[in-house]
């Protein structure tokens, strides 16, 4: 559906104009303020109603105005009165009437001006591209993005915790010492020491007695047999005593050394406690770093899943390779903002066409923004899609409708 006739009376800068396009390219030229933009504005004024109409649609000094827009099927008449009053009458040429609700959806912002998409900020472009997604697709994408934000927040907190912990080099591990075991060892050493002292005393005593007995042998021959027997016994015991003493000495530990160890237990255990605390700090930092690494892997996987989800939903977009990645509009691997002006125009025009399947009209304001190559791109796309282009420019040429003071020359 295209515009076959457009009649405008007293709307914005237009005094009285009637245009009946005979081809798909309607070029309108004139100086600034002549009424060129008003002609293009009258098309959405007529179709879209109050949401598109300016607060002051009437030409200065006039009390009423009208727009009559005809297509192959419809006649749409929009009248304007003072105080912003407007009324609509829509009739089918085959009979029957329509309401504003029937017209809604025939027009969108990109059809009003395909270049608008190029000039939007990134957030605006993302909103336009996502408008082609289903509600379920948008919910799926947002849910995955929220999950990634949560993971990133948790990873940041874990990383900050790890950074707050100092880098520790553990000294040689200090083992705890049990005072109970050492006390038992001390008791045994003291007991052995006492035995050594007792046996040493006996050694001296027995030696003295033996010497005394030998002196008495000569004088006490009558008792020699008895003394000999006792002497033999003592000699045998005396002979064994050095070996026993030596054996006990080799098995014994120095009581003074053990007492010194007991006195050092508190210091040793304090050092062991310090080592254990340092070890816990090292293990905690190691654990946090491991968690951070695992979180990074989860985030990378979630981002990869999100990219796949967006790619799947993007298959329904009207431009091959068009997608939204991290709130940036991309075409393939290139951000839209980095593409050439011709590529941007082609994409923007295709989006405008895709959003307006019924009314095949594109409006291009300030056409001077397009160089010769870009104008050719726009014209080719319009011809291929069967669209009618209403194009305004300041420079007059032979193929233009010339507007002056709100009227055609």
C-alpha positions in Angstrom: 0.0 0.0 0.0 1.4 3.4 -1.1 0.2 7.0 -1.1 -1.6 7.7 -4.4 -2.7 11.3 -3.5 -1.9 13.7 -0.7 -4.0 16.9 -0.2 -2.9 19.3 2.6 -4.7 22.5 3.7 -3.3 24.9 6.4 -1.1 22.3 8.2 2.1 23.6 9.8 4.1 25.3 7.0 1.7 24.2 4.2 -0.9 26.6 2.8 -2.4 24.4 0.1 -0.8 21.5 -1.7 -2.0 18.5 -3.7 0.5 15.8 -4.7 -0.3 12.7 -6.9 2.9 10.7 -7.1 3.4 9.0 -10.5 6.5 7.0 -9.4 8.1 5.6 -6.2 10.5 8.5 -5.6 8.8 11.7 -4.6 11.5 14.4 -4.2 10.5 17.7 -2.6 12.8 20.7 -2.7 12.7 24.2 -1.3 14.4 26.6 1.0 14.3 26.2 4.8 10.9 27.1 6.1 9.2 26.7 2.8 7.0 23.7 4.0 9.0 20.7 2.8 9.1 18.9 6.2 5.4 19.8 6.8 4.5 17.7 3.7 6.4 14.7 5.0 5.0 15.2 8.5 1.4 15.2 7.2 1.6 11.5 6.3 2.2 10.3 9.9 -0.2 13.0 11.1 -3.0 11.5 9.0 -2.3 7.9 9.8 -0.9 7.8 13.4 -3.1 10.3 15.1 -2.5 12.2 18.3 0.7 10.3 19.2 2.4 11.7 16.0 0.7 15.2 15.7 2.5 18.3 16.9 1.0 20.4 19.7 0.4 23.1 17.2 -0.5 21.4 13.8 -2.3 24.4 12.2 -0.6 27.0 10.0 -0.1 30.3 11.8 -3.2 32.5 11.6 -5.5 29.7 10.5 -8.4 28.2 12.5 -8.9 24.9 10.6 -6.9 22.6 8.4 -7.0 19.2 6.9 -5.0 16.3 5.4 -6.5 13.9 2.9 -4.3 10.9 2.3 -5.3 8.3 -0.3 -3.9 4.9 -1.0 -5.0 2.2 -3.4 -7.6 1.0 -0.8 -8.2 3.8 1.7 -9.2 7.4 1.9 -8.0 8.9 5.2 -9.1 12.4 6.2 -7.8 14.2 9.2 -9.2 17.6 10.1 -7.8 20.1 12.6 -9.4 22.8 14.6 -8.4 25.4 17.2 -7.3 24.2 20.6 -5.7 21.1 19.2 -9.0 19.5 18.2 -8.7 16.8 15.6 -11.1 14.3 13.9 -10.6 11.3 11.7 -12.6 9.7 8.9 -11.4 6.5 7.2 -13.3 4.9 4.3 -12.5 1.9 2.1 -12.8 2.6 -1.5 -14.7 -0.7 -1.8 -17.0 0.4 1.0 -16.9 0.3 4.7 -15.3 2.5 7.4 -12.3 2.1 9.7 -11.2 3.5 13.1 -7.8 4.8 14.4 -7.1 1.4 15.9 -7.3 -0.1 12.4 -4.6 2.3 11.2 -2.2 1.7 14.2 0.7 -0.4 13.3 0.8 0.8 9.6 3.6 3.2 10.4 6.7 3.2 12.6 9.5 5.6 13.6 12.0 4.1 11.2 9.7 4.6 8.3 9.3 8.2 9.2 13.0 8.5 8.7 15.3 5.5 8.0 18.3 7.6 9.0 16.9 7.9 12.5 18.3 4.5 13.4 21.8 5.6 12.4 21.6 8.7 14.5 20.2 7.0 17.7 22.5 6.3 20.6 23.4 2.7 21.3 20.6 2.2 23.8 18.0 3.4 21.3 19.4 1.1 18.5 19.3 -1.9 20.9 15.7 -1.2 21.7 14.8 -1.1 18.1 16.5 -4.4 17.3 15.0 -6.1 20.3 11.5 -4.9 19.3 11.7 -7.6 16.6 12.1 -10.3 19.4 9.2 -12.1 21.0 8.4 -11.3 24.6 9.6 -14.8 25.6 12.9 -14.3 23.8 13.5 -10.9 25.6 12.7 -12.5 28.9 15.1 -15.4 28.2 17.9 -12.9 27.2 17.3 -10.7 30.2 17.2 -13.6 32.6 20.6 -14.8 31.3 22.0 -11.3 31.5 20.8 -11.0 35.1 22.4 -14.3 36.0 25.7 -13.1 34.5 25.5 -9.9 36.5 25.0 -11.9 39.7 27.9 -14.2 39.0 30.1 -11.2 38.2 29.1 -9.5 41.5 29.9 -12.6 43.5 33.2 -13.1 41.6 34.1 -9.4 42.4 33.4 -9.9 46.1 35.5 -13.1 46.1 38.4 -11.4 44.3 38.3 -8.5 46.8 38.4 -10.9 49.7 41.4 -12.7 48.2 43.2 -9.3 47.6 42.7 -8.2 51.2 44.6 -11.3 52.5 48.4 -10.7 52.6 50.7 -12.8 50.5 52.3 -15.2 53.1 55.5 -17.3 52.8 55.2 -20.1 55.3 58.3 -20.8 57.4 59.4 -24.4 58.2 56.5 -26.1 60.0 56.8 -26.2 63.8 55.3 -29.3 65.4 53.5 -29.2 68.7 55.3 -30.9 71.6 53.5 -32.9 74.4 54.6 -32.0 78.0 53.0 -35.3 79.2 55.4 -37.5 77.2 58.4 -35.4 78.3 57.3 -35.6 82.0 57.2 -39.4 81.7 60.6 -39.4 80.0 62.0 -37.2 82.8 60.6 -39.5 85.6 62.3 -42.5 83.8 65.6 -40.6 83.5 65.5 -39.5 87.2 64.8 -43.1 88.2 67.7 -44.4 86.1 70.0 -41.7 87.5 69.1 -42.7 91.1 69.9 -46.3 90.2 73.3 -45.3 88.7 74.1 -43.3 91.9 73.1 -46.2 94.1 75.2 -48.7 92.1 78.1 -46.3 92.1 77.9 -46.0 95.9 77.7 -49.8 96.2 80.8 -50.0 94.0 82.8 -47.8 96.4 81.3 -49.5 99.5 82.0 -53.0 98.2 85.5 -52.2 97.3 86.2 -50.8 100.7 84.8 -53.8 102.4 86.7 -56.2 100.2 89.9 -54.5 101.1 89.1 -54.7 104.8 88.3 -58.3 104.5 91.6 -59.1 102.8 93.4 -57.5 105.7 91.4 -59.6 108.1 92.1 -62.9 106.2 95.6 -63.2 107.6 94.3 -62.5 111.1 91.0 -64.4 110.9 92.0 -67.7 109.3 89.4 -69.4 111.2 86.8 -67.5 109.3 88.5 -67.7 106.0 86.2 -70.2 104.4 83.2 -68.1 105.2 84.8 -64.9 104.2 86.1 -66.5 101.0 82.6 -67.5 100.1 81.3 -64.0 100.7 84.3 -62.5 98.8 83.7 -64.7 95.8 80.1 -63.6 95.7 81.0 -60.0 96.1 83.7 -60.3 93.5 81.3 -61.6 91.0 78.8 -58.8 91.7 81.6 -56.3 91.6 82.8 -57.6 88.3 79.3 -57.2 86.8 78.7 -53.7 88.2 80.8 -51.7 85.7 78.8 -53.3 82.8 75.5 -52.5 84.4 76.6 -48.9 85.1 77.8 -48.5 81.5 74.6 -49.9 80.1 72.4 -47.7 82.2 74.5 -44.7 81.3 74.1 -45.5 77.5 70.4 -45.8 77.9 69.8 -42.8 80.1 69.0 -39.2 78.9 70.2 -36.1 80.5 67.6 -34.9 83.0 68.8 -31.3 82.7 68.2 -31.5 78.9 64.7 -32.8 79.4 63.9 -30.0 82.0 65.2 -27.5 79.4 62.8 -28.9 76.8 59.9 -28.7 79.2 60.7 -25.1 79.9 60.7 -24.4 76.1 57.3 -26.1 75.4 55.3 -22.9 75.8 57.6 -21.0 73.3 57.5 -24.0 70.9 53.8 -24.3 71.0 53.3 -20.5 70.6 55.4 -20.8 67.4 53.3 -23.8 66.3 50.1 -21.8 66.8 51.5 -18.9 64.8 52.4 -21.4 62.0 48.9 -22.9 62.0 47.3 -19.5 61.7 49.6 -18.5 58.8 48.8 -21.9 57.2 45.0 -21.2 57.5 45.5 -17.8 55.9 47.4 -19.4 53.0 44.7 -22.0 52.5 42.0 -19.4 52.7 43.6 -17.3 50.0 44.2 -20.4 47.9 40.5 -21.4 48.3 39.3 -17.9 47.3 41.5 -17.8 44.2 40.2 -21.2 43.2 36.6 -20.0 43.7 37.4 -16.9 41.6 38.7 -19.1 38.8 35.6 -21.4 39.0 33.3 -18.3 38.9 35.2 -16.9 35.9 34.6 -20.2 34.1 30.9 -20.1 35.0 30.6 -16.5 33.7 32.4 -17.4 30.5 30.0 -20.3 30.0 27.0 -18.2 30.8 28.2 -15.5 28.3 28.7 -18.2 25.7 25.2 -19.6 26.3 23.8 -16.0 26.1 25.6 -15.4 22.8 24.1 -18.6 21.4 20.6 -17.7 22.7 20.8 -14.2 21.1 22.1 -15.7 17.9 19.2 -18.1 17.8 16.6 -15.4 18.5 18.4 -13.1 16.0 17.6 -15.4 13.1 14.2 -13.7 13.0 15.7 -10.3 12.4 15.4 -8.8 8.9 19.2 -8.3 8.4 21.5 -11.2 8.2 24.1 -11.2 11.0 22.3 -8.5 13.0 22.3 -9.1 16.7 22.7 -7.5 20.1 25.8 -8.4 22.1 26.5 -6.8 25.5 24.0 -4.0 24.7 25.8 -3.2 21.5 24.2 -3.6 18.0 26.5 -5.8 15.9 26.4 -7.0 12.3 28.5 -10.1 12.2 31.6 -9.2 14.3 31.5 -5.5 13.5 29.7 -2.9 15.8 27.0 -1.1 13.8 28.6 2.3 14.9 31.8 1.3 13.0 30.2 0.5 9.7 30.2 2.7 6.6 27.5 5.2 6.1 26.1 3.2 3.2 26.0 0.0 5.2 24.3 1.9 8.1 21.7 3.3 5.7 21.0 -0.1 4.2 20.5 -1.8 7.6 18.3 1.1 8.9 16.2 1.1 5.8 15.7 -2.7 5.9 14.6 -2.4 9.6 12.2 0.3 8.7 10.7 -1.8 5.9 10.5 -4.9 8.1 8.6 -2.9 10.7 6.0 -1.6 8.2 4.7 -4.4 6.1 1.4 -2.7 5.2 2.1 0.9 4.2 5.1 0.8 1.9 6.3 4.4 2.4 9.7 5.8 3.6 10.1 9.4 4.6 13.6 10.9 4.4 14.0 14.4 5.9 17.1 16.6 5.3 18.1 14.4 2.3 21.4 16.4 2.1 22.7 14.0 4.7 23.0 11.4 1.9 25.8 11.5 -0.6 25.2 10.2 -4.1 26.2 6.6 -3.3 24.0 6.5 -0.2 21.1 7.9 -2.2 21.6 5.1 -4.8 21.5 2.5 -2.0 18.3 3.9 -0.6 16.7 4.0 -4.1 17.7 0.4 -4.9 16.4 -0.9 -1.6 13.1 0.9 -2.1 12.7 -0.4 -5.6 13.5 -3.9 -4.6 11.0 -3.8 -1.7 8.3 -2.0 -3.7 8.5 1.1 -1.4 7.6 4.7 -2.1 10.2 7.2 -0.9 9.2 10.8 0.0 12.5 12.7 0.0 13.1 16.3 0.9 16.1 18.5 0.1 17.1 22.1 -0.1 18.8 22.1 -3.5 16.3 22.3 -6.4 16.6 20.0 -9.4 14.5 19.1 -12.4 13.1 15.9 -10.8 11.8 17.7 -7.7 8.5 19.2 -6.6 9.4 22.8 -5.6 7.8 24.2 -2.5 7.6 27.9 -1.8 5.7 29.6 1.1 3.6 26.5 1.7 2.6 25.9 -2.0 4.0 24.1 -5.0 5.5 26.4 -7.6 
